[in-house]
């Protein structure tokens, strides 16, 4: 069965990072991120208590969480069951060794999170392997379970935009936002489809989010073909997934026609001042209308300019305001 997010595109390091981020978001700041050498098999850890495995019922710790990434687990013809079983057997042997060396600490709960599919019969076999080496209560979350957590934590999915390439982008968005927003955001969806499969988050992408969180607008400046447009569209599509409208603007009139004070919107104006070099004619359009544009962004409405990739952000209601 095809999963909703392209977890296989992450690689083991980013998958571990994703798991840690999701656990913190779902269970609270009591979850410690470990991982790397000397982690004693703990990619995440908590003394507890935590609302796990039931969200509504806090249980006593300690908790140990491990991320097991299986390369190509969801590809057609993948032998992920065997690969995951082998990985769990090796981990069980290491747990037994750590227990004898007193590095394990006898946790009450052990969570295994993987990108691989885990059908019911495999889940039973994996739990049997793990319960032989630990007295902890074992909980296994499959790739589908990880997708469920991502649906519940859309701001984390935003940090890993390559996750969105696994299925038709419109299908994803229609499960998250209303159809009217998707229809009005056709240009944003179309542009993002060509960007998402090859997009890699960069320091400029992350910095743009930080600037937007503080100022509600950002400027991306640089030579052509450096990724400014890709960043603008990835941010726009992330906000669309958070129930905003994403509107493409070729000129100020597009902004004025589409602006709605009662909803949250992101406006993207690509190549505002010229595609490869400064074009005074194009720049003059925005310069002439700048006062009117700014007037539309007083108070809760603010303007963001992204040079040749230009985006205009308007803060909406507290529920739909700019994400962190």
ZILINQUI-V592543 format. One record per residue. N is the residue number from 1. RES is the residue in three letters. PHI is phi as a letter, one per 20 degrees, with the letter a starting at -180 (NA if undefined). OMEGA is omega in whole degrees, 0 to 359 (none if undefined). D_FIRST is the distance of its C-alpha to the first C-alpha in whole Angstrom. Layout:
N & RES & PHI & OMEGA & D_FIRST
N & RES & PHI & OMEGA & D_FIRST
This chain:
1 & UNK & NA & 182 & 0
2 & UNK & f & 179 & 4
3 & UNK & e & 191 & 6
4 & UNK & f & 182 & 10
5 & UNK & c & 184 & 12
6 & UNK & e & 182 & 13
7 & UNK & f & 183 & 14
8 & UNK & f & 183 & 14
9 & UNK & f & 188 & 17
10 & UNK & f & 191 & 19
11 & UNK & n & 189 & 20
12 & UNK & f & 185 & 22
13 & UNK & f & 180 & 25
14 & UNK & f & 176 & 23
15 & UNK & f & 176 & 20
16 & UNK & f & 179 & 23
17 & UNK & f & 178 & 25
18 & UNK & f & 180 & 22
19 & UNK & f & 179 & 21
20 & UNK & f & 180 & 25
21 & UNK & f & 180 & 25
22 & UNK & f & 180 & 23
23 & UNK & f & 178 & 25
24 & UNK & f & 182 & 28
25 & UNK & f & 183 & 27
26 & UNK & e & 190 & 25
27 & UNK & d & 177 & 28
28 & UNK & o & 185 & 31
29 & UNK & f & 175 & 33
30 & UNK & f & 178 & 34
31 & UNK & f & 179 & 31
32 & UNK & e & 175 & 33
33 & UNK & e & 176 & 31
34 & UNK & d & 179 & 32
35 & UNK & n & 182 & 30
36 & UNK & n & 181 & 31
37 & UNK & f & 178 & 34
38 & UNK & m & 181 & 36
39 & UNK & e & 180 & 33
40 & UNK & l & 177 & 33
41 & UNK & m & 182 & 30
42 & UNK & d & 173 & 30
43 & UNK & f & 172 & 27
44 & UNK & b & 187 & 28
45 & UNK & b & 173 & 31
46 & UNK & b & 174 & 33
47 & UNK & f & 177 & 36
48 & UNK & n & 359 & 35
49 & UNK & f & 178 & 35
50 & UNK & c & 175 & 31
51 & UNK & f & 183 & 29
52 & UNK & b & 5 & 27
53 & UNK & e & 177 & 24
54 & UNK & e & 182 & 26
55 & UNK & f & 189 & 26
56 & UNK & e & 184 & 29
57 & UNK & c & 177 & 31
58 & UNK & f & 178 & 32
59 & UNK & c & 183 & 33
60 & UNK & f & 178 & 35
61 & UNK & e & 4 & 34
62 & UNK & f & 178 & 34
63 & UNK & d & 172 & 30
64 & UNK & c & 177 & 29
65 & UNK & c & 177 & 25
66 & UNK & c & 176 & 24
67 & UNK & d & 178 & 21
68 & UNK & d & 180 & 19
69 & UNK & e & 177 & 18
70 & UNK & d & 183 & 16
71 & UNK & f & 178 & 17
72 & UNK & m & 187 & 14
73 & UNK & f & 185 & 11
74 & UNK & d & 178 & 8
75 & UNK & f & 178 & 10
76 & UNK & f & 178 & 10
77 & UNK & m & 181 & 12
78 & UNK & f & 177 & 12
79 & UNK & e & 189 & 14
80 & UNK & f & 181 & 13
81 & UNK & f & 180 & 14
82 & UNK & f & 182 & 17
83 & UNK & f & 179 & 18
84 & UNK & f & 178 & 17
85 & UNK & f & 178 & 19
86 & UNK & f & 180 & 22
87 & UNK & f & 180 & 22
88 & UNK & f & 177 & 22
89 & UNK & f & 178 & 25
90 & UNK & f & 180 & 27
91 & UNK & f & 179 & 27
92 & UNK & f & 177 & 28
93 & UNK & f & 178 & 31
94 & UNK & f & 178 & 32
95 & UNK & f & 178 & 31
96 & UNK & f & 178 & 34
97 & UNK & f & 179 & 36
98 & UNK & f & 179 & 36
99 & UNK & f & 180 & 37
100 & UNK & f & 178 & 40
101 & UNK & e & 178 & 41
102 & UNK & m & 175 & 41
103 & UNK & e & 188 & 38
104 & UNK & e & 175 & 36
105 & UNK & n & 176 & 37
106 & UNK & l & 178 & 36
107 & UNK & f & 176 & 33
108 & UNK & e & 182 & 32
109 & UNK & c & 178 & 29
110 & UNK & c & 179 & 26
111 & UNK & d & 176 & 23
112 & UNK & d & 181 & 20
113 & UNK & d & 185 & 18
114 & UNK & c & 175 & 15
115 & UNK & e & 185 & 13
116 & UNK & e & 172 & 11
117 & UNK & f & 180 & 8
118 & UNK & c & 177 & 11
119 & UNK & f & 189 & 10
120 & UNK & g & 183 & 14
121 & UNK & f & 178 & 16
122 & UNK & f & 179 & 15
123 & UNK & g & 179 & 16
124 & UNK & f & 181 & 19
125 & UNK & f & 180 & 20
126 & UNK & f & 178 & 20
127 & UNK & f & 178 & 22
128 & UNK & f & 178 & 25
129 & UNK & f & 185 & 25
130 & UNK & f & 181 & 26
131 & UNK & f & 175 & 28
132 & UNK & f & 184 & 30
133 & UNK & d & 180 & 31
134 & UNK & b & 177 & 31
135 & UNK & e & 182 & 33
136 & UNK & f & 172 & 30
137 & UNK & f & 187 & 28
138 & UNK & e & 175 & 24
139 & UNK & c & 182 & 21
140 & UNK & d & 177 & 18
141 & UNK & d & 183 & 16
142 & UNK & e & 177 & 12
143 & UNK & g & 178 & 11
144 & UNK & f & 177 & 9
145 & UNK & f & 177 & 13
146 & UNK & f & 177 & 14
147 & UNK & f & 177 & 13
148 & UNK & f & 179 & 15
149 & UNK & f & 178 & 18
150 & UNK & f & 175 & 18
151 & UNK & f & 181 & 18
152 & UNK & e & 182 & 20
153 & UNK & c & 185 & 22
154 & UNK & f & 179 & 22
155 & UNK & f & 176 & 25
156 & UNK & f & 175 & 23
157 & UNK & g & 177 & 21
158 & UNK & g & 181 & 24
159 & UNK & f & 180 & 25
160 & UNK & c & 188 & 22
161 & UNK & f & 179 & 22
162 & UNK & f & 177 & 20
163 & UNK & f & 188 & 16
164 & UNK & f & 187 & 17
165 & UNK & e & 187 & 16
166 & UNK & f & 180 & 12
167 & UNK & b & 181 & 12
168 & UNK & g & 186 & 15
169 & UNK & g & 180 & 18
170 & UNK & f & 179 & 19
171 & UNK & f & 179 & 16
172 & UNK & f & 186 & 16
173 & UNK & f & 182 & 19
174 & UNK & f & 176 & 20
175 & UNK & e & 185 & 18
176 & UNK & d & 184 & 20
177 & UNK & d & 180 & 24
178 & UNK & f & 185 & 26
179 & UNK & f & 181 & 25
180 & UNK & f & 179 & 29
181 & UNK & f & 180 & 28
182 & UNK & f & 180 & 26
183 & UNK & f & 181 & 28
184 & UNK & f & 182 & 31
185 & UNK & d & 184 & 29
186 & UNK & g & 182 & 28
187 & UNK & f & 180 & 30
188 & UNK & f & 179 & 28
189 & UNK & f & 180 & 25
190 & UNK & f & 180 & 26
191 & UNK & f & 183 & 28
192 & UNK & f & 180 & 25
193 & UNK & g & 181 & 22
194 & UNK & e & 184 & 25
195 & UNK & e & 189 & 25
196 & UNK & g & 184 & 22
197 & UNK & f & 183 & 20
198 & UNK & d & 185 & 24
199 & UNK & f & 175 & 25
200 & UNK & c & 179 & 26
201 & UNK & g & 181 & 27
202 & UNK & d & 177 & 31
203 & UNK & f & 178 & 34
204 & UNK & f & 177 & 35
205 & UNK & f & 181 & 32
206 & UNK & f & 179 & 32
207 & UNK & f & 178 & 36
208 & UNK & f & 177 & 36
209 & UNK & f & 180 & 34
210 & UNK & f & 179 & 36
211 & UNK & f & 180 & 39
212 & UNK & f & 179 & 37
213 & UNK & f & 182 & 37
214 & UNK & e & 189 & 41
215 & UNK & d & 183 & 42
216 & UNK & m & 169 & 40
217 & UNK & b & 180 & 40
218 & UNK & b & 177 & 40
219 & UNK & d & 173 & 41
220 & UNK & d & 185 & 40
221 & UNK & c & 178 & 42
222 & UNK & r & 181 & 42
223 & UNK & f & 177 & 43
224 & UNK & f & 175 & 40
225 & UNK & m & 179 & 37
226 & UNK & d & 175 & 37
227 & UNK & o & 181 & 34
228 & UNK & f & 180 & 35
229 & UNK & f & 180 & 34
230 & UNK & f & 179 & 30
231 & UNK & f & 180 & 31
232 & UNK & g & 182 & 32
233 & UNK & f & 178 & 29
234 & UNK & f & 177 & 27
235 & UNK & f & 180 & 29
236 & UNK & f & 182 & 29
237 & UNK & f & 176 & 25
238 & UNK & f & 178 & 25
239 & UNK & f & 175 & 28
240 & UNK & f & 177 & 26
241 & UNK & f & 177 & 23
242 & UNK & e & 175 & 26
243 & UNK & m & 171 & 27
244 & UNK & e & 165 & 30
245 & UNK & e & 177 & 31
246 & UNK & d & 188 & 31
247 & UNK & d & 175 & 34
248 & UNK & e & 181 & 35
249 & UNK & c & 173 & 39
250 & UNK & e & 180 & 41
251 & UNK & b & 183 & 44
252 & UNK & g & 181 & 45
253 & UNK & g & 178 & 45
254 & UNK & f & 178 & 41
255 & UNK & f & 182 & 41
256 & UNK & f & 181 & 44
257 & UNK & f & 188 & 43
258 & UNK & e & 185 & 39
259 & UNK & f & 176 & 40
260 & UNK & c & 185 & 40
261 & UNK & f & 187 & 42
262 & UNK & e & 181 & 40
263 & UNK & c & 179 & 36
264 & UNK & e & 184 & 35
265 & UNK & c & 169 & 34
266 & UNK & c & 180 & 34
267 & UNK & d & 179 & 36
268 & UNK & d & 176 & 35
269 & UNK & d & 186 & 38
270 & UNK & e & 178 & 38
271 & UNK & l & 185 & 41
272 & UNK & f & 185 & 43
273 & UNK & d & 180 & 46
274 & UNK & p & 185 & 45
275 & UNK & f & 182 & 42
276 & UNK & d & 177 & 44
277 & UNK & b & 185 & 48
278 & UNK & f & 178 & 49
279 & UNK & d & 183 & 50
280 & UNK & g & 181 & 53
281 & UNK & f & 180 & 52
282 & UNK & f & 180 & 48
283 & UNK & f & 182 & 50
284 & UNK & f & 180 & 52
285 & UNK & f & 181 & 50
286 & UNK & f & 179 & 49
287 & UNK & f & 182 & 52
288 & UNK & f & 185 & 54
289 & UNK & d & 188 & 51
290 & UNK & g & 180 & 50
291 & UNK & f & 179 & 53
292 & UNK & f & 178 & 51
293 & UNK & f & 180 & 47
294 & UNK & f & 180 & 49
295 & UNK & f & 179 & 50
296 & UNK & f & 185 & 47
297 & UNK & d & 177 & 45
298 & UNK & e & 178 & 48
299 & UNK & m & 182 & 47
300 & UNK & f & 180 & 44
301 & UNK & e & 182 & 43
302 & UNK & c & 186 & 43
303 & UNK & d & 174 & 43
304 & UNK & c & 177 & 41
305 & UNK & d & 177 & 42
306 & UNK & d & 175 & 40
307 & UNK & k & 180 & 43
308 & UNK & f & 168 & 41
309 & UNK & c & 192 & 38
310 & UNK & d & 180 & 39
311 & UNK & c & 179 & 37
312 & UNK & d & 183 & 39
313 & UNK & d & 174 & 38
314 & UNK & d & 177 & 39
315 & UNK & f & 180 & 38
316 & UNK & e & 181 & 37
317 & UNK & f & 179 & 38
318 & UNK & g & 181 & 37
319 & UNK & f & 185 & 34
320 & UNK & d & 181 & 33
321 & UNK & f & 182 & 35
322 & UNK & g & 179 & 34
323 & UNK & f & 182 & 32
324 & UNK & f & none & 33
